[in-house]
Amino acid sequence: MKKGIRFEIDLEKLMMNKDLVRKEFLENPDLLLPKRATKGSAGYDLKYPYNKSVILNPGDSCIIDSFVKIILPEGYRADMFVRSNLGIKKHIVLSNGTGIIDSDFKESIKIPLINIGTEEQYILSSADTRIVQIVLNKYELTDDDDADGERTGGIGSTDSK
């Protein structure tokens, strides 16, 4: 049964950054679309899109634009987790712990990473480098929920004033 959930490439943003993006992703942007590695995988892997590796010293952080958007119907969210090879082997984690992508978030997915280890680490520039995974979840609302606000911006735009 189709739920209306899909990934899309932000082609405009990808082309605006063409000097930074790997050639194969410019020639075939669909290679950036997240995929599950096995039929038993819960997560859809997001790839590192850039043509240069990132070096993270201990305590360093960076935000990686994936150039991928997710379309979610109301009642669904996408949870973002760092992949085991970064978290366990390299001590690179999401700086916000777990990324929660709401159904009304319409921008490309940003990946905030931080090196919590004691050694310099690399995120290698390769067409096969997968850095995070997206897990889809249905959520419920309380009986007395009365939220009626509208998102007016991107990341962090639902903060209270």
Residue pairs with C-beta under 8 A, 6 or more apart in sequence:
3 73
3 76
4 71
4 72
4 73
5 70
5 71
5 72
5 73
5 76
5 136
6 70
6 71
7 33
7 34
7 44
7 68
7 69
7 70
7 71
8 68
8 69
8 70
8 71
9 29
9 30
9 32
9 33
9 67
9 68
9 69
10 67
10 68
10 69
10 107
10 108
11 29
13 65
13 67
13 108
14 21
14 25
14 26
14 29
14 32
14 49
14 67
15 26
17 65
17 67
18 26
20 50
20 51
20 52
21 49
21 50
21 51
21 67
22 49
22 50
22 51
22 125
22 127
23 51
24 31
24 127
25 31
25 32
25 47
25 49
25 67
25 127
29 67
31 47
31 127
32 47
32 49
32 66
32 67
32 68
33 68
34 44
34 45
34 46
34 47
34 68
34 133
34 134
35 44
35 45
36 42
36 43
36 44
36 45
37 45
37 130
41 133
42 133
42 135
43 81
43 133
43 134
43 135
44 133
44 134
44 135
44 136
45 83
45 130
45 132
45 133
46 66
46 68
46 80
46 109
46 111
46 130
46 131
46 132
46 133
46 134
47 66
47 127
47 128
47 129
47 130
47 131
48 54
48 64
48 123
48 124
48 125
48 126
48 129
48 130
48 131
49 64
49 65
49 66
49 67
50 64
50 125
51 125
52 125
53 122
53 123
53 124
53 125
54 62
54 64
54 122
54 123
55 120
55 121
55 122
56 62
56 92
56 113
56 114
56 115
56 120
56 121
56 122
56 123
57 115
57 120
58 115
58 116
58 117
58 118
58 119
58 120
59 114
59 115
59 116
60 114
60 115
61 95
61 112
61 113
61 114
61 115
62 112
62 113
63 110
63 111
63 112
63 113
64 110
64 111
64 112
64 113
64 123
64 131
65 108
65 109
65 110
65 111
66 108
66 109
66 110
66 111
67 108
68 108
68 109
69 106
69 107
69 108
69 109
70 78
70 101
70 105
70 109
70 134
72 78
72 101
72 102
72 103
72 136
73 103
74 103
75 103
75 138
75 139
76 103
76 136
76 137
76 138
76 139
77 100
77 101
77 102
77 103
77 136
77 137
77 139
78 100
78 101
78 134
78 135
78 136
78 137
79 98
79 99
79 100
79 101
79 134
79 135
79 136
79 137
80 94
80 98
80 99
80 100
80 101
80 109
80 111
80 132
80 133
80 134
80 135
81 94
81 98
81 99
81 132
81 133
81 135
82 92
82 93
82 94
82 113
82 131
82 132
83 130
83 131
83 132
83 133
86 92
86 93
86 113
86 123
86 131
87 93
90 115
90 117
90 121
91 115
91 116
91 117
91 118
91 119
91 121
92 113
92 114
92 115
92 116
92 117
92 121
92 123
93 113
93 114
93 116
94 111
94 112
94 113
94 114
94 132
95 112
95 113
95 114
96 112
99 109
99 111
99 112
99 132
101 109
101 134
102 151
102 158
104 150
104 151
105 151
105 154
105 155
106 151
107 154
107 155
109 134
110 155
111 131
111 132
113 123
113 131
115 121
123 129
123 131
149 158
151 157
151 158
